[in-house]
Every structure is written in C-alpha cells, then in structure tokens.
Amino acid sequence: MAAREFILADVMSVADLRSNTALGAIGRELDRDPDLRMLRFGTSDPPRESITSAEAALREWRPSPKDEGRPWRFHMSRRDAPQGRASVDVTTLDPTKALYEHSVSASYLASWFSTPERRDQLAALLIRLALAARAFYGKAALGSIFDQHNLELDRAGAPPPDYEREIPDIYWLNYFGPEYVDFFGPRLEGLGVRRERTPGGGVLIWATETPFVFEPGRGVADYEFKKLFYEALGRETFRSAGQRRGATGVHVPTHAAHSARPPGSSRPL
C-alpha cells in the first residue's frame, strides 16, 4: 500500500438538501465520531476556517443572492490522524445541468484503518451520511481502486457515469438505498461477506473484509469478489469499458423512483 493512500467514502442523493437544516444534519454525522470529525471548513479548497463543529458551520452558512441558483460546495479537512478531507456538493436538482445528483464524501489516510474496529468506524460513518443525506447509493474503497477503474474507462472512451442506467462498480463497501433493495429483491441475497440493514430500508454490503485488496495490473472486472455481484445483478448493470448500456430505469431505479419513495417503505431482504 502506498504511504499516502487514502480511503474514499461517498454517497449520492436526489433528496432536497438545499437548506441549512438538511446541511446541518449532514454536518452532525460528520461530527459524531471524534476520531473522524473535520476541523476546518470553507467554500473554497483548501478550507481555512478552524471549526469545532461541521454541523454548526453548515447550519449557519447563508447563501448570497448569487448563490441561490448555483451549486453549493463545501470543503472540510482535518490534519490530525487520520488526516482527512470531506466535501458536500449540493446541486440545483436541475436535470438539464451536468451535475444532477448531490454528493457527500469523506476520505482519510488509509494506514489508520489497520484494525477491524477502525474500519467499522468508517462503515458507520458511511451509513450515517447515507441516512442524513437520504442517499440512494454509496460506496467506499481505496483511492487506488477508484483510480484503476477510472483509468480503464478513460482509455476506453467510456461516457460519464449515469446513475439512472448503471452502478459504478463493486467496492469494499456498497450502500444500496431502499429503492435498490426493492428493485433487485432476492438477487441481493447472499452477496458479500457481511451486510447491515439500515434504518429506512437500505442495506450496506461489505464485498470484502478489508479495503486493502488493490492489485496493480489486474483488470477491473477480474477481482474475484466482484464476480458474484456481476452474476446476480447483471454485468450490464455495472459501468465498464465494454458495457452495453441499457435505457434509463432498465438495470437500476430512476431518480424519480428514488425521490418518490416514502421514507422507510422498503420490503425486508
């Protein structure tokens, strides 16, 4: 593992997050674990304002008139171990714009997560962020895993990801919101090495015990831990260099389906 390797966790949402109440709820979950909380905040990168609470910083931020119709972007960081960064990107929810989904991400120096207990802290953070952001999807993996996938797709000239047609891939942690749980149904059963049902009807699935599975030179689709997911959910469900992309809503739920679901209305696995 590279000395400066990071683990990245992020969640995607199409819920209405354009309020200080919604932003504060996300900040509260970033604050909850003292080992992982962010210590600097700003709307530019790198953030420069020292903070004691991401919740307070996000809840107290007020948009200027010129910000009302623009995406909102917030950056946070910590220099203490584990060194980390976080961002909250809130779009206008305008489907005609290039950025449609909101995202919340946090990354930390990977070497700190040397024990199962510390890795569980990151999994718990991913779940909390998914719930706070009312996310439909989330994931966590080594940065090298993401880089490997992106490089392969860039070389193949693949189009940008489309969450209404596909899932990016399978990673160490995979959060599927309640609409995915209903959409895939029994096909999710038996996948991964561990799973946790989350409040509201989603599920977090560990595809591997640890995130430290990167193999240089390996084809993205050749990792053994991914193959059962591909078989169960369909290879065309996942973004790949040779993918035959389905139409909107064929392989995964649409944004409209995620948005229309009442909270907590998923069937059990």
Stockholm file with secondary structure:
# STOCKHOLM 1.0

chainA/1-269         MAAREFILADVMSVADLRSNTALGAIGRELDRDPDLRMLRFGTSDPPRESITSAEAALREWRPSPKDEGRPWRFHMSRRDAPQGRASVDVTTLDPTKALYEHSVSASYLASWFSTPERRDQLAALLIRLALAARAFYGKAALGSIFDQHNLELDRAGAPPPDYEREIPDIYWLNYFGPEYVDFFGPRLEGLGVRRERTPGGGVLIWATETPFVFEPGRGVADYEFKKLFYEALGRETFRSAGQRRGATGVHVPTHAAHSARPPGSSRPL
#=GR chainA/1-269 SS CCTTCEEEEEEEECSCCCSHHHHHHHHHHHHHSTTTCCCEEESSSSCCEECSCHHHHHHHCCCCGGGTTSCEEEEEEECSSSCEEEEEEECCCCTTSSCCSEEEEEEEEGGGCCSHHHHHHHHHHHHHHHHHTTCSEEEEEEHHHHHHHHHHHHHHTCCCCCTTTCBCCCCSEEEECHHHHHHHGGGGTTCSSEEEECTTSCEEEESSSSSCCCCTTCCGGGCHHHHHHHHHHCGGGBCCTTCCCCCTTTSSCCHHHHHHSCTTCCCCC
#=GC SS_cons         CCTTCEEEEEEEECSCCCSHHHHHHHHHHHHHSTTTCCCEEESSSSCCEECSCHHHHHHHCCCCGGGTTSCEEEEEEECSSSCEEEEEEECCCCTTSSCCSEEEEEEEEGGGCCSHHHHHHHHHHHHHHHHHTTCSEEEEEEHHHHHHHHHHHHHHTCCCCCTTTCBCCCCSEEEECHHHHHHHGGGGTTCSSEEEECTTSCEEEESSSSSCCCCTTCCGGGCHHHHHHHHHHCGGGBCCTTCCCCCTTTSSCCHHHHHHSCTTCCCCC
//
